[in-house]
Amino acid sequence: MGQKAGAKVAGTLADAATNDPETAIEERAVFALSRLPNGEGVDKLIEAAQMNRDLAVRKRAMFWLGQSNDPRALDFITRVLTAK
């Protein structure tokens, strides 16, 4: 879905990545955000990494941020790793 529809579904995917009661759905939404073209999902992945209630989903968001090679993702990861 993320690769096909792009920005049209970013909001829906972000909502599913942070608010769905099913962890499996949240993880799939995080993956779909990582597949959005031109880094359109990076901000939403950062939000999921910061705000999701489930550690597994936050870890998955961090993984995909690390794979993105996006400067925003690198900045966020650096801030997380250097936070006291």
C-alpha positions in Angstrom: 0.0 0.0 0.0 2.8 2.4 0.9 4.6 1.9 -2.4 1.5 2.3 -4.5 -0.4 5.2 -2.9 2.5 7.2 -1.4 1.5 10.4 0.5 -2.2 9.7 0.0 -2.1 7.0 2.7 0.7 8.4 5.0 -1.8 9.7 7.5 -3.7 6.5 7.6 -0.5 4.4 8.0 0.8 6.7 10.7 -2.5 6.4 12.6 -2.3 2.6 12.3 1.4 2.6 13.4 0.6 4.4 16.6 -3.0 3.7 17.5 -4.0 0.3 16.4 -4.8 -2.1 19.3 -3.1 -5.0 17.4 0.8 -4.9 17.5 1.0 -6.9 14.3 -1.0 -4.2 12.5 1.2 -1.5 13.9 4.3 -3.3 12.8 2.9 -3.7 9.3 2.0 0.0 9.2 5.5 0.9 10.2 6.9 -1.3 7.4 4.5 0.4 4.9 5.7 3.8 6.1 9.2 2.8 5.4 8.2 2.0 1.8 6.7 5.4 1.0 8.6 7.0 -1.9 11.0 9.9 -1.5 11.3 9.6 2.3 7.6 10.6 2.8 7.3 8.3 5.7 10.3 9.3 7.7 8.6 11.9 9.9 5.8 9.4 10.6 8.4 6.7 11.5 10.1 9.1 13.9 6.7 9.8 15.5 6.1 6.0 15.8 9.6 5.5 17.3 8.9 8.2 19.9 5.3 7.6 20.8 4.2 4.0 20.3 3.3 2.3 23.5 4.8 -1.0 22.4 8.6 -1.5 22.6 8.6 -3.9 19.6 6.9 -1.4 17.4 9.3 1.4 18.5 12.3 -0.9 17.7 10.9 -1.7 14.3 10.4 2.0 13.5 14.0 2.6 14.6 15.2 -0.2 12.4 13.5 1.2 9.3 14.7 4.7 10.1 18.3 3.3 10.1 17.7 1.7 6.8 16.3 4.9 5.2 19.6 6.8 4.8 17.6 9.9 5.3 19.3 12.9 7.1 16.2 13.4 9.3 16.4 9.8 10.5 20.1 10.1 11.1 19.6 13.2 13.2 16.8 11.5 15.2 18.8 8.4 15.9 21.8 10.5 16.9 19.7 12.4 19.4 18.3 9.2 20.8 21.7 7.7 21.2 23.2 10.8 22.8 20.3 11.6 25.1 21.1 11.4 28.8 
